[in-house]
Structures are given as C-alpha cells and as structure tokens.
Amino acid sequence: MRKGLPLFLAFLMTSTAPGLRAESLDHAELARLTRTLAGIGVQLRDPDARKGDIRALLTDRFAAVDRTSAGTPPALDRLTTKGKLHTVPIDFMLAQLRLQTAQQFDVEIEKALINHASPALFIRGGAMTLADLEAEVAKTQPGALERKGNKVISHWPIVIWSDSALVIEPEQSLELSTAEGAFILNSGLLTVDRGEISATPGVNIGLTSFRPFVATAMTGALQASGARFKGLGFGGAGATSGLSILGAALFPSKIASHLTDSSFENVAGVSLENTHRLVISGNRFSGGTGPAIALKGVTGAELRDNVISGTTEAQAIDIQNTSSSIELSGNILIGNRGSGIFVANDVRDVTIAGNLMSGNGRGGISIVRSACVTILDNIVISNSQVGIKLRASNGLTLLHNDLIANAGAGISIIDQEPNARVVVDGNAFSANKSGIHGGSASEVALKANDFAGQSPVLLDGEFAPFVPELLHIAASANAAATALTIHANTSSAAPVDCKTGS
C-alpha cells in the first residue's frame, strides 16, 4: 500500500481541516506568493537593500515577518582618553594573535605578511579616530598608511590594545591591503560609526587564499552602526572569517558588542564565539561563503531583522556548541547555499519567530541534537529539501508556521531519543512533497494543524498509518482542542529541563 494519503481522503481533509488559518492556500494564492518572492529577490539584488526596502511587499501571509519590534538601537561606547601610536614587531603581533584567538586562525598566515621587516601599528592608552591615526603615522611611520581619494589604505596590520580604541567615524573609509597581508587584531574597542572597512582588490602572492579580516578577541568589543564591510575574510569560521568576536572565559569583555543597520558585502562571515550579550540587528548580508552569522558557545544574543542572501558554501545562520538564550526574529533568509537557520550540538533556549526562509539549498530550519527550541510564526516557502527538520532533539514546540511548497516534507522529525517530545500546533501545510514525515520518532503531539492545501500526502514515513485517526479528529466537533499524540511517552518520562538542556 502506498505511503501517505490517497487523493480522495485529501479532499475530505480539505473540507474538514480545523486549522487556525482563515483561508487555505490555493493555486492562485501560491502564484501570488511566488510573484511576491520574485519581487523581493529583485529588490535584494542591491547589496545595500535592507528590510525596510522590501517592507511594502511584506503583506498577507508575509506580514508575520514584519511584526517584530526592532527595539532601541544600542548606543556606541566611547573612550575619553587620547590614545597613542606605537609599533610592535611582527613576531609579537603574531604571538598575540595566536594567544588571544586560541589559535583559531590559518596556520599559514605568516606567508601573507610579505614584508617581515615592517612592524604592526599598535594603538594603546586611549582612543584614536582614523584621522588621528593617519596624522600620527605621517609623523613617525610614513608609508604604513596611504591616502587614495576618500580612502585610507593600511599596508601594515593594526593592533588595538586592551586599553584603547579605534573609531572609524562617518564617511571615513579604511582599506586593508590584501597584497601585503594587512588585518586588524582588536582586544580593546573597535567602533565603526557610519564608516567603512574593506579589503583592497588584488591577490596575496604569499598566501593566495588570504583576504584581510578583523579579529576581536579576549576583552575586546566590536560595535558598528550604519557601517559598511566589504571583501573581508577567508578560511572558514574563526579569527580569519571576516569579522570575528572571540571571547575568553577568564577575560570577559566588559563592553557588549553589537552590529546594527550595517551592510556586509562579500564578507566570508561573522563568527561569534564564547561571548555574550550580542545584538545583530537590521543588517544586510550579501554573498560570501558563509555562514553569514555563526555562533558557538554564545550566551544571550538577539538576531533581528537581518537580510541574508547568496551564501555560496554554507547556511545563512549557524548556531552551535552549547549556545543558549538566543532569539532570531524578523530575519529574511533567501537563496543561501545551506539551510536558512541551522541549530546543532547542545544548543538550548532558542526562539525562532517571524522569519522568512525561501530558496535555501538545504531547507529552511534544521535543529540537530539540541533542546528547548520554539519555532513560531515563520514563513518557510519553496526551499530545497525539508521546510523544518528536527533530528535527535527534545523539548521542541512548533506553533503557527506556514510550510509552503518545500521540495521535501513541510516538517521532518527523525532519530529522536526515547523520551523526546515535540509539539506541532496550529501550523499550515500547503503544496509540500508531504506534510509531516516521521522516522524513528518519539512523542509527537499534533493539534489544530491545517492540512487543507496539502495533498495528496499528509503524513509520511512511519507517521502514515496515523492518517485515519488524524482525519477522525479533524472531523470531530472539538477538533481544535484535541491532539493526536503519536508514540506517546510513558508517564514517568520527565520533560527536558530547559535551564540545563538535560
């Protein structure tokens, strides 16, 4: 017997579905949504396009993506003391890079430093603007910086010490020399206020894969507002990824890092590791290998209203390695190589709300070996593979999501531990390959989901035999209040502790 739901039963389900959506998605509405997505894609061809530029298109079902509150942008911190310029030998700078980033950088980076006789610029004792730095270099180290038009090119690496700050002010632009292996190591405060940091064109002959990067480590903080970053990063995640903030348990930063209302064009990625109190809001990420935003061991982060498209190798947002207390809301993730959102490896206490995911190569959302994740009010439409994939995870709640025209199942639940629990409540399924797929699943509670637009396969895999019971509940008088529980756990099975993830 064929898995799934025969066509005539699908018609019956359409006529009796009690889901929370006011109207089911028919062919005409699907066509309208597809046209809207195409319009969003056209708008996002501009690498500076932000969420506000496509707000007029976020109507009807897409309106949930625009309901999130942006909140008050965090203020930029300032140091009041005046910094001084020194130089340090290359060997000292490389030793600090190894020490402060816990060796999270390409071991061949020394090859990129073409002129080993040149030292690194060393800021300490207070704050310097880019204009201050340029003036001091002209006095003591001519040739380390070069002005071309409105840009200042750094031929040497720059080190910002823990007691100091570098401020890129409005309309100021710092270019880091690709050919000479320039980069920034920041253990103090780097502030980019409507300014720019980018890489010069060209190739580094010592290390052809090299591109300049900004690494913030240990006590350092990075703050950007209305800024622009372009062409930075190489070598995957970690210190050389483009922009990185790499905390240390023994040296926590006293200043919070935040990136708001900024653009990241062809930046390999933003890597955030072992840090806390992060706000990444209102930014535009276009191109780059990805992940555009990667979190590892992060506690307390808000990722809101970002637009990410066109990663060439990895997912848009990647959250891993015991990260916790993470909120992802109002983000638009379109046309990325991997998943829109990937959560894995003992992550807990995550809320994924009101995001739009479409055209992503490995599906919309993937949750793997994690706990206490709430996924609600998302639009997951026309992704390759599965809309939302849940694997070996516990304490998951899926509420009021739209799963539309995904190449695989709308939701897939596989490889669960014996006592794992998943709640699927009030979601709408339309035109996916199948509605919900199950394989080696534990307890799954289905309640008030709308399968009106989903045919011919509602439940697939090991869930397929439960279709008659699902239809029976759907036709009952109290369908909205009745749950179909598949593979119910024993009453003695304790729920997951969302404070510890155990």
C-alpha positions as CSV (number, residue, x, y, z in Angstrom):
1,M,0.0,0.0,0.0
2,R,1.4,3.4,-0.9
3,K,2.5,5.6,1.9
4,G,0.6,8.9,2.6
5,L,-2.9,9.9,1.9
6,P,-5.0,9.0,-1.2
7,L,-6.3,11.8,-3.2
8,F,-10.0,11.4,-2.2
9,L,-9.0,11.4,1.5
10,A,-7.1,14.6,0.8
11,F,-10.3,16.1,-0.5
12,L,-12.1,15.0,2.7
13,M,-9.3,16.6,4.8
14,T,-9.6,19.8,2.9
15,S,-13.3,20.0,3.7
16,T,-12.8,19.3,7.4
17,A,-9.5,20.8,8.4
18,P,-9.8,22.9,11.6
19,G,-6.5,24.8,11.3
20,L,-6.0,28.3,12.5
21,R,-5.5,29.9,9.1
22,A,-8.5,31.9,7.9
23,E,-8.2,30.5,4.4
24,S,-6.3,27.7,2.8
25,L,-3.7,28.3,0.2
26,D,-5.0,27.6,-3.3
27,H,-3.2,27.7,-6.6
28,A,-3.9,31.4,-7.2
29,E,-2.6,32.4,-3.8
30,L,0.5,30.2,-4.2
31,A,1.1,32.0,-7.5
32,R,0.7,35.4,-5.7
33,L,3.2,34.4,-3.1
34,T,5.6,33.2,-5.7
35,R,5.4,36.6,-7.5
36,T,5.9,38.4,-4.2
37,L,9.0,36.3,-3.6
38,A,10.3,37.1,-7.1
39,G,9.8,40.8,-6.3
40,I,11.7,40.5,-3.1
41,G,14.5,38.8,-5.0
42,V,14.7,41.7,-7.4
43,Q,14.9,44.2,-4.6
44,L,17.7,42.2,-3.0
45,R,19.9,42.3,-6.0
46,D,21.2,45.6,-4.5
47,P,23.7,44.5,-1.8
48,D,22.7,47.5,0.3
49,A,19.0,46.7,0.3
50,R,17.6,46.3,3.8
51,K,14.4,45.0,5.2
52,G,12.8,48.5,5.1
53,D,13.4,48.5,1.3
54,I,11.0,45.5,0.9
55,R,8.6,46.3,3.7
56,A,5.8,47.1,1.1
57,L,6.0,43.5,-0.1
58,L,5.6,42.0,3.4
59,T,1.8,41.7,3.2
60,D,-0.8,38.9,3.6
61,R,1.0,35.8,4.9
62,F,4.3,37.6,4.8
63,A,3.1,40.1,7.3
64,A,4.2,38.0,10.2
65,V,7.8,38.7,9.2
66,D,7.2,42.4,9.7
67,R,5.6,42.2,13.2
68,T,8.8,42.0,15.2
69,S,9.9,45.0,17.2
70,A,13.3,46.4,16.3
71,G,13.8,47.9,19.7
72,T,16.1,50.8,20.6
73,P,19.4,50.5,18.8
74,P,22.3,50.1,21.4
75,A,24.5,53.2,21.8
76,L,28.1,53.3,20.7
77,D,30.6,53.3,23.6
78,R,33.4,55.8,23.7
79,L,36.8,56.1,25.5
80,T,37.5,59.7,26.7
81,T,41.3,59.4,27.0
82,K,43.5,60.1,24.0
83,G,45.4,57.1,22.6
84,K,49.0,56.9,21.4
85,L,50.6,55.2,18.5
86,H,53.4,52.8,18.8
87,T,54.7,49.9,16.7
88,V,55.3,46.3,17.6
89,P,57.4,43.6,15.8
90,I,55.6,41.2,13.5
91,D,56.6,38.3,15.7
92,F,55.0,39.9,18.8
93,M,51.8,40.6,16.8
94,L,51.6,37.0,15.5
95,A,52.1,35.7,19.0
96,Q,49.3,37.8,20.3
97,L,47.1,36.7,17.5
98,R,47.7,33.0,18.5
99,L,47.3,33.7,22.2
100,Q,44.2,35.9,22.0
101,T,42.3,33.8,19.4
102,A,43.3,30.4,20.9
103,Q,45.0,29.6,17.6
104,Q,41.7,29.9,15.7
105,F,43.4,31.2,12.6
106,D,45.1,29.8,9.5
107,V,48.5,28.5,10.5
108,E,49.9,29.7,7.2
109,I,49.0,33.3,7.8
110,E,52.7,34.3,8.2
111,K,53.0,33.7,4.4
112,A,50.6,36.5,3.8
113,L,52.9,39.1,5.5
114,I,55.1,39.9,2.6
115,N,57.3,42.4,4.3
116,H,58.5,40.8,7.5
117,A,60.7,43.8,8.2
118,S,57.6,46.0,8.7
119,P,56.1,46.1,12.2
120,A,52.4,46.4,13.1
121,L,50.7,49.7,14.1
122,F,50.0,49.5,17.8
123,I,47.3,51.7,19.4
124,R,47.2,51.9,23.2
125,G,46.3,54.1,26.2
126,G,43.1,55.5,24.8
127,A,41.0,56.3,21.7
128,M,42.1,57.3,18.2
129,T,40.0,58.1,15.2
130,L,41.1,57.1,11.8
131,A,42.1,60.7,11.1
132,D,44.2,60.7,14.3
133,L,45.9,57.5,13.3
134,E,46.6,58.9,9.8
135,A,48.1,62.1,11.3
136,E,50.3,60.2,13.7
137,V,51.5,57.7,11.1
138,A,52.5,60.6,8.8
139,K,54.8,61.9,11.6
140,T,56.5,58.7,12.6
141,Q,55.8,55.8,10.1
142,P,55.3,57.3,6.6
143,G,54.3,54.6,4.2
144,A,52.4,52.5,6.7
145,L,49.2,54.2,5.7
146,E,48.4,55.7,2.3
147,R,45.5,58.0,1.3
148,K,43.8,57.5,-2.0
149,G,40.8,59.8,-2.5
150,N,38.5,59.3,0.4
151,K,40.1,56.0,1.5
152,V,43.0,55.3,3.8
153,I,44.9,52.2,2.9
154,S,46.8,50.3,5.6
155,H,49.8,48.4,4.4
156,W,50.6,47.1,7.9
157,P,48.5,45.1,10.4
158,I,46.8,47.2,13.1
159,V,46.7,46.1,16.8
160,I,44.2,47.8,19.2
161,W,45.4,47.0,22.7
162,S,43.0,46.2,25.6
163,D,43.2,49.8,27.0
164,S,42.5,51.5,23.7
165,A,40.0,52.1,20.9
166,L,40.0,52.9,17.2
167,V,37.0,54.8,15.9
168,I,36.0,54.9,12.2
169,E,33.8,58.0,12.0
170,P,31.1,58.9,9.5
171,E,32.3,58.9,5.9
172,Q,35.7,57.5,6.9
173,S,37.0,54.5,5.0
174,L,39.8,52.1,5.9
175,E,41.1,49.6,3.4
176,L,43.3,46.8,4.4
177,S,45.9,45.7,1.9
178,T,45.3,42.2,0.6
179,A,48.6,42.0,-1.2
180,E,50.6,42.9,2.0
181,G,48.6,40.8,4.4
182,A,47.1,43.6,6.5
183,F,44.4,42.9,9.1
184,I,43.1,44.2,12.5
185,L,43.6,42.5,15.8
186,N,41.4,44.1,18.4
187,S,41.4,43.4,22.1
188,G,40.1,46.9,23.0
189,L,37.2,48.6,21.3
190,L,36.7,49.0,17.6
191,T,33.8,51.3,16.7
192,V,32.6,51.9,13.1
193,D,30.0,54.7,13.1
194,R,28.7,55.0,9.5
195,G,32.2,54.4,8.2
196,E,33.7,51.6,6.2
197,I,36.3,48.8,6.5
198,S,37.1,46.9,3.3
199,A,39.8,44.9,1.6
200,T,41.8,46.2,-1.4
201,P,41.5,44.3,-4.6
202,G,44.2,42.0,-5.7
203,V,45.9,38.8,-4.6
204,N,48.4,38.0,-1.9
205,I,51.3,36.1,-3.6
206,G,52.5,34.5,-0.4
207,L,49.0,33.1,0.5
208,T,46.7,33.2,-2.4
209,S,43.6,32.4,-0.3
210,F,44.3,35.4,2.0
211,R,41.8,38.2,2.5
212,P,42.1,40.8,5.2
213,F,40.0,40.3,8.4
214,V,39.0,41.9,11.7
215,A,39.6,39.7,14.7
216,T,38.2,40.9,18.1
217,A,39.4,38.8,21.0
218,M,39.5,38.4,24.8
219,T,38.4,41.6,26.4
220,G,37.7,43.3,23.0
221,A,34.4,44.6,21.7
222,L,33.2,45.5,18.2
223,Q,30.4,48.0,17.7
224,A,29.1,49.1,14.3
225,S,26.2,51.3,13.3
226,G,25.3,52.2,9.8
227,A,28.6,50.8,8.7
228,R,29.8,49.0,5.6
229,F,32.1,46.0,5.4
230,K,33.3,44.6,2.1
231,G,35.5,41.8,0.8
232,L,36.8,40.6,4.2
233,G,37.6,37.1,5.4
234,F,38.9,33.7,4.3
235,G,39.5,30.2,5.7
236,G,36.1,29.3,7.2
237,A,35.0,30.2,10.7
238,G,37.2,31.6,13.4
239,A,39.5,34.6,13.6
240,T,40.0,34.9,9.8
241,S,36.4,34.6,8.8
242,G,35.9,38.2,8.1
243,L,34.6,39.8,11.3
244,S,35.1,37.7,14.5
245,I,34.4,38.2,18.2
246,L,36.2,35.5,20.2
247,G,35.7,35.7,23.9
248,A,37.6,34.0,26.7
249,A,36.1,32.7,30.0
250,L,38.9,34.2,32.0
251,F,38.9,37.6,30.2
252,P,35.2,38.5,29.6
253,S,34.6,41.7,27.8
254,K,33.1,44.5,30.0
255,I,31.7,46.2,26.8
256,A,29.0,44.5,24.8
257,S,29.4,44.0,21.1
258,H,26.7,44.9,18.6
259,L,26.3,45.2,14.8
260,T,23.3,47.3,13.7
261,D,22.0,48.7,10.4
262,S,25.2,47.8,8.6
263,S,26.0,46.1,5.3
264,F,28.3,43.1,4.8
265,E,29.1,42.6,1.1
266,N,31.1,39.6,0.1
267,V,32.3,39.1,3.7
268,A,33.0,35.4,4.3
269,G,31.2,35.5,7.6
270,V,30.7,37.0,11.1
271,S,32.0,34.5,13.7
272,L,30.9,34.9,17.3
273,E,32.4,32.5,19.9
274,N,32.4,32.2,23.7
275,T,30.9,35.6,24.2
276,H,27.6,37.0,25.4
277,R,25.1,40.0,25.3
278,L,25.2,40.3,21.5
279,V,22.8,42.3,19.3
280,I,22.9,41.7,15.5
281,S,20.1,43.8,14.1
282,G,18.9,45.4,10.9
283,N,21.9,44.3,8.8
284,R,22.3,43.3,5.2
285,F,24.5,40.3,4.3
286,S,25.0,39.5,0.6
287,G,27.4,37.0,-0.9
288,G,30.3,35.5,1.0
289,T,30.9,31.8,1.6
290,G,29.0,31.7,4.9
291,P,27.7,31.1,7.4
292,A,26.9,34.8,7.3
293,I,26.4,34.7,11.1
294,A,27.9,31.8,13.1
295,L,27.5,31.4,16.9
296,K,29.5,29.0,19.0
297,G,29.3,28.9,22.8
298,V,27.3,32.2,22.8
299,T,25.0,33.1,25.7
300,G,22.4,35.8,25.2
301,A,22.1,37.0,21.6
302,E,19.5,38.8,19.6
303,L,19.5,38.4,15.8
304,R,16.7,40.6,14.5
305,D,15.5,42.0,11.2
306,N,18.6,41.0,9.2
307,V,18.5,40.2,5.5
308,I,20.9,37.4,4.3
309,S,21.1,36.1,0.7
310,G,23.6,34.4,-1.6
311,T,26.0,32.5,0.7
312,T,28.0,30.2,-1.6
313,E,29.0,27.4,0.7
314,A,27.1,27.3,3.9
315,Q,23.9,28.3,5.8
316,A,22.7,31.8,6.5
317,I,22.7,31.5,10.3
318,D,24.6,28.7,12.2
319,I,24.2,28.3,15.9
320,Q,26.2,25.6,17.6
321,N,28.2,24.3,20.6
322,T,26.2,25.0,23.8
323,S,24.9,28.4,22.7
324,S,21.9,29.4,24.7
325,S,19.3,32.2,25.2
326,I,19.2,33.1,21.5
327,E,16.4,35.0,19.8
328,L,16.0,35.0,16.0
329,S,13.2,37.2,14.8
330,G,12.1,39.0,11.7
331,N,15.1,37.8,9.6
332,I,14.8,37.3,5.8
333,L,16.9,34.4,4.6
334,I,16.7,33.9,0.8
335,G,18.8,31.9,-1.7
336,N,21.6,30.6,0.5
337,R,23.6,27.5,-0.2
338,G,22.8,25.7,3.1
339,S,19.9,25.9,5.5
340,G,18.4,29.2,6.4
341,I,18.9,28.5,10.1
342,F,21.0,25.6,11.4
343,V,21.0,24.8,15.2
344,A,23.1,21.9,16.4
345,N,25.2,20.4,19.2
346,D,23.7,21.0,22.6
347,V,22.1,24.4,21.9
348,R,19.2,25.3,24.1
349,D,16.7,28.0,24.9
350,V,16.2,29.3,21.3
351,T,13.3,31.2,19.9
352,I,12.9,31.4,16.1
353,A,9.9,33.7,15.4
354,G,8.6,35.6,12.4
355,N,11.3,34.8,9.9
356,L,11.0,34.3,6.2
357,M,13.1,31.5,4.6
358,S,12.9,30.7,0.9
359,G,15.1,29.2,-1.8
360,N,17.7,27.8,0.6
361,G,19.7,24.8,-0.6
362,R,19.3,22.6,2.4
363,G,15.9,23.6,3.7
364,G,14.5,26.3,5.9
365,I,15.3,25.3,9.5
366,S,17.3,22.4,10.9
367,I,17.5,21.5,14.6
368,V,20.0,18.8,15.5
369,R,20.9,17.4,19.0
370,S,19.5,20.4,20.8
371,A,16.8,21.2,23.3
372,C,14.1,23.7,24.2
373,V,13.6,25.4,20.8
374,T,10.4,27.3,20.0
375,I,9.6,27.9,16.3
376,L,6.7,30.1,15.6
377,D,5.1,32.4,13.0
378,N,7.7,31.7,10.4
379,I,7.1,31.5,6.6
380,V,9.1,28.6,5.2
381,I,8.4,28.5,1.5
382,S,10.0,27.0,-1.6
383,N,13.2,25.7,0.0
384,S,15.1,22.7,-1.3
385,Q,14.8,19.7,0.9
386,V,12.7,19.9,4.1
387,G,10.9,23.0,5.4
388,I,11.7,22.3,9.1
389,K,13.9,19.3,10.1
390,L,14.1,18.1,13.7
391,R,16.7,15.5,14.5
392,A,17.7,13.9,17.8
393,S,16.3,16.9,19.7
394,N,13.9,17.4,22.7
395,G,11.5,19.9,24.1
396,L,10.6,21.4,20.7
397,T,7.4,23.4,20.0
398,L,6.3,24.4,16.5
399,L,3.5,27.0,16.5
400,H,1.6,28.7,13.7
401,N,4.2,28.3,11.0
402,D,3.4,28.4,7.3
403,L,5.1,25.4,5.4
404,I,4.6,26.0,1.7
405,A,5.9,24.3,-1.5
406,N,9.1,22.9,0.0
407,A,10.8,20.2,-2.0
408,G,10.7,17.8,0.9
409,A,8.3,17.4,3.8
410,G,7.0,20.5,5.5
411,I,8.2,19.1,8.8
412,S,10.5,16.1,9.3
413,I,11.0,14.5,12.7
414,I,13.7,11.8,12.9
415,D,16.2,10.0,15.1
416,Q,14.6,11.0,18.4
417,E,15.7,9.8,21.8
418,P,13.0,7.5,23.5
419,N,11.7,10.3,25.8
420,A,11.9,13.3,23.5
421,R,8.8,15.4,23.0
422,V,7.7,17.6,20.1
423,V,4.5,19.7,19.8
424,V,3.2,20.7,16.4
425,D,0.3,23.1,17.0
426,G,-1.6,25.3,14.6
427,N,0.7,25.1,11.6
428,A,-0.4,25.3,8.0
429,F,0.8,22.9,5.3
430,S,0.5,23.6,1.6
431,A,2.0,22.0,-1.5
432,N,5.0,20.4,0.2
433,K,6.2,17.0,-1.0
434,S,4.5,15.7,2.1
435,G,3.1,17.3,5.3
436,I,4.9,15.7,8.2
437,H,7.5,12.9,7.8
438,G,8.4,10.7,10.7
439,G,11.3,8.3,11.2
440,S,12.5,6.8,14.5
441,A,10.4,9.5,16.3
442,S,9.4,9.6,19.9
443,E,6.3,11.5,21.2
444,V,4.8,13.9,18.7
445,A,1.6,15.8,19.6
446,L,-0.3,17.2,16.6
447,K,-3.0,19.8,17.3
448,A,-5.1,22.1,15.2
449,N,-2.8,22.0,12.2
450,D,-4.2,23.0,8.8
451,F,-3.6,20.5,6.0
452,A,-6.2,22.0,3.7
453,G,-3.7,22.9,1.0
454,Q,-1.5,19.8,1.5
455,S,-2.3,16.9,-0.9
456,P,-2.0,14.1,-1.6
457,V,0.4,13.2,1.3
458,L,-0.4,14.5,4.7
459,L,1.6,12.1,7.0
460,D,4.6,10.2,5.6
461,G,7.1,7.6,6.7
462,E,6.3,5.9,10.0
463,F,3.5,8.5,10.6
464,A,1.5,7.4,7.6
465,P,-0.7,4.8,9.5
466,F,-2.0,7.6,11.7
467,V,-3.8,9.4,8.8
468,P,-7.2,7.8,9.6
469,E,-7.0,9.0,13.2
470,L,-5.9,12.5,12.1
471,L,-9.0,12.6,9.8
472,H,-11.3,11.4,12.5
473,I,-10.1,14.2,14.9
474,A,-10.3,16.8,12.1
475,A,-14.0,15.9,11.6
476,S,-14.9,16.0,15.3
477,A,-16.7,18.8,17.0
478,N,-13.8,19.7,19.3
479,A,-11.0,19.3,16.7
480,A,-9.2,22.5,17.7
481,A,-8.8,21.3,21.3
482,T,-7.9,17.6,20.6
483,A,-4.4,16.5,20.0
484,L,-3.3,13.4,18.1
485,T,-0.3,12.1,20.1
486,I,1.9,9.7,18.1
487,H,4.2,7.4,20.0
488,A,3.3,8.7,23.4
489,N,6.0,8.5,26.1
490,T,5.4,6.8,29.3
491,S,4.0,8.9,32.1
492,S,7.3,8.5,34.0
493,A,9.3,10.2,31.3
494,A,10.5,13.5,32.7
495,P,10.3,16.6,30.4
496,V,13.6,18.2,29.4
497,D,15.0,20.8,31.7
498,C,15.3,23.9,29.6
499,K,17.5,25.6,32.1
500,T,20.3,23.0,31.7
501,G,19.3,21.3,28.5
502,S,19.4,17.9,30.2
